[in-house]
Amino acid sequence: MNASTHRCGTVSLVGRPNTGKSSLLNKLVGQKVSIVSPKAQTTRHLVKGILTQADTQYIFVDSPGYQTLHRNILNRALNRRATEAALDTDVVLWMVEAPRLLDADLALLAKIPATQCVIAVVNKMDLLKDRTRLLPLLQAVSALRNFQAIVPVSARTGRNTDELLRAIRDHLPEGPSAYADDQLTDRDERFFAADLIREKIFRLLGEELPYRCEVVIDQFVEEGLLRRIEATIWVDRDNQKAIVIGERGTRLKSIGSAARRDMETLFGGKVFLSLWVKVKRGWTDDERALRTLGYG
């Protein structure tokens, strides 16, 4: 193949929760386009991150982590979205984390058709103080399937990401770029405003409550470099509303302040952010509400 041939294709990142899919996407693109937290299924929507180089455009697709902890209609929709992402792209990055290979990793791999082009990505190699522990994991991964490549990386430091890009490029179809050279994502600012608020909810609240929260942007007005944003946080029950607001509104203020700072960095301008909390009982098991939110 002529080295000057231009290639463009889609690359999905799939794996169980907390394998570092969103962190790797952000590192590859060079910009925070997918929110990150230590909790499972922080990512709820398919988010594209676009990396354009001289001879290649990579269109990465981040997906929710596949998990079974929260059993409701929302969780089933997210799991369905996670597996469908592996079927609709040119290349799949099946991500695991060093030094563990769990049943959940194998269960998701089993859902990826044998005909699909799959690259195994072993993330968090930087956390291994004893690098000899990496070799047995690589051998175990190699025995699972005929992967196109197996690449250990660190999404945190960026180690081996150039090698990963080279491995991906070999399996992308020839063709022109699908997006403008300076475009980093297919999502708009309104989407990122909601996602950044939700990220802070995941980071600042307890283990269970974030899964009962959703963020809806009620108003998004641009005035030059200034953005005025009004948003509502949905919760399931009255006691959850009190927790999100916190004593004298302190927790809600912390969520808003942290989200606003990230928005100003991302949007490159001043943000006035107003937040409200409302109870919408049973929304995670309400098919109509979920369709309205884009989870249908």
C-alpha positions in Angstrom: 0.0 0.0 0.0 1.3 3.4 -0.9 2.2 5.3 2.3 0.6 8.4 0.9 -2.9 6.7 0.6 -5.4 8.6 2.7 -7.5 6.5 5.1 -10.6 7.4 7.2 -12.6 5.1 9.4 -14.5 4.5 12.6 -12.9 3.0 15.7 -15.1 2.0 18.7 -13.7 1.7 22.3 -15.5 -1.1 24.2 -14.8 -2.7 27.6 -16.2 -3.2 31.0 -16.4 -0.1 33.3 -13.3 1.7 34.4 -10.9 0.2 31.8 -10.1 3.8 30.7 -12.0 4.1 27.5 -12.9 7.8 27.9 -9.4 8.6 29.2 -7.8 7.0 26.2 -10.2 8.7 23.8 -9.3 12.1 25.3 -5.6 11.3 25.2 -5.7 10.3 21.5 -7.8 13.3 20.4 -5.8 15.7 22.6 -8.9 17.3 24.0 -11.5 16.4 26.7 -14.4 15.2 24.6 -15.6 12.5 26.9 -16.3 12.8 30.6 -14.4 10.7 33.1 -15.0 9.5 36.7 -14.1 6.3 38.7 -17.7 5.1 38.6 -19.2 2.7 36.1 -21.2 4.0 33.1 -20.3 7.6 33.5 -20.5 7.7 29.7 -24.1 7.3 28.6 -24.1 8.4 25.0 -21.9 7.5 22.1 -19.4 10.3 21.8 -17.2 10.7 18.7 -13.7 12.0 19.1 -11.9 12.9 15.8 -8.2 12.9 15.2 -7.0 14.1 11.8 -3.4 13.6 10.7 -1.8 14.2 7.3 -2.8 10.9 5.8 -5.5 9.6 8.2 -8.7 10.6 9.9 -9.5 8.5 13.0 -13.2 8.7 14.1 -13.2 7.2 17.6 -16.5 6.2 19.2 -16.6 6.1 23.0 -19.4 3.9 24.5 -20.8 3.1 28.0 -19.0 0.5 30.0 -20.8 -2.9 29.9 -22.0 -3.8 33.4 -24.9 -5.4 35.2 -24.9 -3.7 38.6 -27.9 -1.4 38.0 -30.8 -3.4 36.7 -33.3 -1.0 35.1 -34.4 0.0 31.7 -31.7 2.7 31.5 -29.0 0.2 32.2 -30.3 -2.2 29.6 -30.3 0.6 27.1 -26.7 1.5 27.9 -25.5 -2.1 27.7 -27.3 -2.4 24.3 -25.5 0.8 23.2 -22.2 -0.6 24.4 -22.5 -3.8 22.4 -24.0 -2.2 19.3 -21.0 0.2 19.1 -18.8 -2.9 18.5 -20.8 -3.9 15.5 -21.0 -0.6 13.5 -17.3 0.5 13.2 -14.4 -0.5 11.1 -12.1 -1.3 14.0 -12.9 -2.3 17.6 -10.6 -1.5 20.5 -11.4 -4.1 23.1 -10.0 -2.7 26.3 -8.9 -4.5 29.5 -6.8 -3.1 32.3 -3.5 -4.5 33.6 -3.0 -6.8 35.4 -6.5 -8.2 35.5 -8.6 -10.2 33.0 -12.1 -10.6 34.4 -15.2 -12.6 33.5 -16.8 -9.3 32.4 -14.0 -8.8 29.9 -14.6 -12.2 28.4 -18.4 -11.8 28.3 -18.1 -8.6 26.3 -15.5 -10.1 23.9 -17.9 -13.0 23.3 -20.5 -10.5 22.0 -18.1 -9.2 19.3 -18.5 -11.2 16.0 -15.5 -13.3 14.9 -15.6 -11.4 11.6 -15.0 -8.0 13.3 -11.6 -6.4 13.2 -10.5 -6.3 16.9 -7.4 -4.8 18.5 -6.8 -5.7 22.1 -5.7 -2.7 24.2 -4.2 -3.4 27.6 -4.5 -0.2 29.5 -2.9 1.1 32.8 0.5 -0.4 32.2 1.9 2.6 34.0 0.4 1.2 37.3 2.5 -2.0 37.1 5.6 -1.5 39.3 6.7 -5.0 38.3 6.5 -5.1 34.5 7.1 -8.8 34.4 3.4 -9.1 35.5 2.4 -7.7 32.1 3.7 -10.6 30.0 1.4 -13.3 31.5 -1.6 -11.0 30.8 -0.5 -10.4 27.2 -0.2 -14.2 26.8 -3.6 -14.8 28.2 -5.2 -12.2 25.9 -3.4 -13.6 22.9 -4.9 -17.1 23.6 -8.5 -15.7 23.5 -8.8 -14.8 19.9 -6.9 -13.9 16.7 -6.6 -10.2 17.4 -5.2 -7.9 14.7 -2.8 -6.6 17.3 -2.3 -6.5 21.1 -1.1 -3.1 22.3 -0.3 -2.3 26.0 -0.8 1.4 26.6 -1.2 4.0 29.3 -4.1 6.4 28.7 -2.9 8.5 31.6 0.7 9.2 30.2 0.1 8.5 26.6 2.7 5.7 26.4 2.4 3.5 23.3 -0.5 5.5 21.9 1.5 6.2 18.7 2.0 2.4 18.3 -1.7 2.0 18.8 -2.5 4.6 16.1 -0.2 2.8 13.6 -1.9 -0.5 14.4 -5.4 1.0 13.8 -4.4 2.8 10.6 -3.4 -0.5 9.0 -7.1 -1.6 9.2 -8.9 1.6 8.2 -10.5 1.8 4.7 -9.1 4.1 2.1 -11.0 7.3 1.6 -11.2 11.0 2.2 -11.9 12.6 5.6 -15.5 12.6 6.8 -15.0 15.7 9.0 -13.2 19.0 8.7 -9.6 18.9 9.7 -10.1 21.1 12.8 -13.2 19.3 14.1 -12.7 17.3 17.3 -16.1 15.8 17.9 -19.6 15.5 16.4 -21.3 16.8 19.6 -22.3 20.5 20.2 -21.7 22.7 23.2 -25.1 22.1 24.6 -24.3 18.3 24.9 -21.0 19.0 26.6 -22.6 21.4 29.1 -25.0 18.6 30.3 -22.2 16.0 30.3 -19.9 18.2 32.4 -22.6 18.8 35.0 -23.2 15.1 35.1 -19.5 14.3 35.5 -19.4 16.5 38.6 -22.5 14.7 40.0 -20.6 11.4 39.6 -17.5 12.8 41.2 -19.1 14.6 44.1 -22.0 12.4 45.1 -22.2 8.9 46.6 -21.9 5.5 45.0 -25.6 5.0 44.0 -27.2 8.4 43.6 -25.5 9.5 40.3 -27.2 6.6 38.6 -30.6 8.2 39.5 -29.6 11.6 38.2 -29.9 13.1 34.7 -29.2 16.6 33.4 -31.4 18.5 31.0 -30.3 21.8 29.5 -33.3 24.2 29.6 -31.6 27.2 28.0 -28.3 27.8 26.2 -27.8 31.3 25.0 -24.6 32.6 23.4 -23.8 36.3 23.7 -20.4 36.7 22.0 -17.9 34.8 24.1 -20.4 34.7 27.0 -22.8 31.7 27.5 -25.8 31.8 29.7 -26.9 28.2 30.6 -29.8 27.0 32.6 -30.0 23.3 33.5 -32.2 21.0 35.6 -30.9 17.9 37.4 -33.5 15.2 37.5 -33.6 12.8 40.5 -35.9 9.9 41.5 -37.1 10.9 45.0 -37.4 13.8 47.3 -34.7 12.7 49.6 -32.3 12.5 46.6 -33.1 16.1 45.8 -32.1 17.1 49.3 -28.8 15.3 49.0 -27.9 16.9 45.6 -28.7 20.4 47.0 -26.8 19.8 50.2 -27.0 21.8 53.4 -27.8 25.4 52.5 -27.2 24.5 48.8 -23.5 23.9 49.3 -23.3 20.7 47.3 -25.3 22.0 44.3 -23.0 25.1 44.4 -19.9 22.9 44.3 -21.3 20.9 41.3 -22.1 24.1 39.5 -18.8 25.8 40.2 -16.8 22.8 39.1 -18.8 22.3 35.9 -18.7 26.0 35.1 -14.9 26.1 35.3 -14.6 23.2 32.9 -17.1 24.7 30.5 -15.2 28.0 30.4 -12.0 26.1 29.6 -13.7 24.0 26.9 -15.8 26.9 25.4 -13.1 29.5 25.7 -15.3 32.1 27.3 -17.3 33.2 30.4 -20.2 31.0 31.5 -23.1 32.0 33.7 -24.6 28.7 34.9 -27.9 28.3 36.8 -28.9 24.8 38.2 -32.2 23.5 39.6 -33.0 20.1 41.0 -36.4 18.5 40.3 -37.9 15.1 41.2 -39.1 12.9 38.3 -40.0 9.7 39.9 -39.0 6.5 38.3 -37.4 8.1 35.2 -34.7 5.3 34.9 -37.5 2.8 34.3 -39.8 5.1 32.3 -39.5 4.3 28.6 -41.1 7.5 27.5 -38.8 9.6 29.6 -35.8 7.7 28.4 -36.8 8.2 24.7 -37.1 11.9 25.4 -33.5 11.9 26.8 -32.2 10.0 23.8 -31.9 6.5 25.3 -34.6 4.9 23.2 
